[in-house]
Amino acid sequence: MELIKWILMIAGILAFLIIGCMILLRSDEKKRSRTKQYQENTDMLNETNEMLDTTLMELESYNEPLKKICEHIDNFNHKFLGQK
C-alpha cells in the first residue's frame, strides 16, 4: 500500500510539472504574439507619422503663395472698392 502511495505521489508531481511546462510554453507563445502585434502597431504608427509629416510640409509650402494672394485681394479691395 505504501508503494502505491509513493507511485501516485510521483505520478501526481510529474503531471503537475508537465501541466506547468505547458502553461509556461503557452504564455511564451502569447508573449511572442503580443510583442509581434506591438511591433506591427509601432511600425504602422511610424508610417502614419511620416505620411502626416509629408502632408504638413506640403500644406506649409502653400502658405507663402496664399499670403501673397490675400495681399493682392486686400490691395484690390482697397483700391477699387474704396474700403475705408
Secondary structure, 3 states (H helix, E strand, C coil): CHHHHHHHHHHHHHHHHHHHHHHHHHHHHHHHHHHHHHHHHHHHHHHHHHHHHHHHHHHHHCHHHHHHHHHHHHHHHHHHCCCC
